[in-house]
Amino acid sequence: MVETEYEQIYIPLIGEDAPSFEAVTTQGPISFPDDYKGKWVILFSHPADFTPVCTTEFMTFASMQEEFRKMNTELIGLSIDSIFSHIAWLKRIEEKIEYKGMKKVEIRFPVIADLRMDVAKKYGMIQRKGSKTQTARATFVIDPESKIRAMIYYPVPNGRNIQELKRLVSAMQKSDAEEVSTPADWQPGDDVVIHPPRSMEAVKERLEKSENGIYCLDWFLCLKKGNEK
């Protein structure tokens, strides 16, 4: 909980249950988490419709939507704008905007019209020193158990790296599936870190025992070879 001169702002933490909500969106009403059980979700807010940086983000998210779906990941956008503003903006993007080779981009993921700021307040998306009525560039990655697994806040002038969000989801899925960690700058197919031993006996065994596909830089830093071709 963060206290400001205006009111207390609650920001859910990593590992906590993602706050539930029902919302009106550009794809019809949604109920979270019920409509997304068993799926990963990237929930992200943008400051306002018809703004330049947000437009580039939405076009990039939309162009990668099928890539995310192949990873069992759904996208949900949000801002404190009306459903009519959302629709007009998304239509303008599809009909008029060309950016980095992307054109006629149809935004097919739901965008929440959060005029009363119900969802934004539940997720701490309104940073009061920035604006009382605009959300920050908040991004939450939520797992199939509806737990907050990662959150990233960007300042208003700077757009998100959507490829990095995809990489992050892939890394967390890898960690969950194989009980491993991923090192700095990890990409799918790279070597992964195996958990360090937690006793002197385990340290000795780790150093003396040679396991296929595993190599150690020291007793506390051992990696398993990835599947790079």
Secondary structure as UniProt FT lines:
FT   STRAND          2..3
FT   STRAND          8..9
FT   TURN            14..15
FT   STRAND          21..23
FT   TURN            26..27
FT   STRAND          30..32
FT   HELIX           34..36
FT   TURN            37..38
FT   STRAND          40..45
FT   TURN            49..50
FT   HELIX           52..63
FT   HELIX           65..70
FT   TURN            71..72
FT   STRAND          73..79
FT   HELIX           83..96
FT   STRAND          98..99
FT   TURN            100..101
FT   STRAND          102..103
FT   STRAND          111..113
FT   TURN            115..116
FT   HELIX           118..122
FT   TURN            123..124
FT   TURN            128..130
FT   STRAND          137..142
FT   TURN            144..145
FT   STRAND          147..154
FT   TURN            156..157
FT   HELIX           162..178
FT   TURN            184..185
FT   TURN            188..189
FT   STRAND          192..194
FT   HELIX           200..208
FT   TURN            212..213
FT   STRAND          214..218
FT   TURN            219..220
FT   STRAND          221..224
//
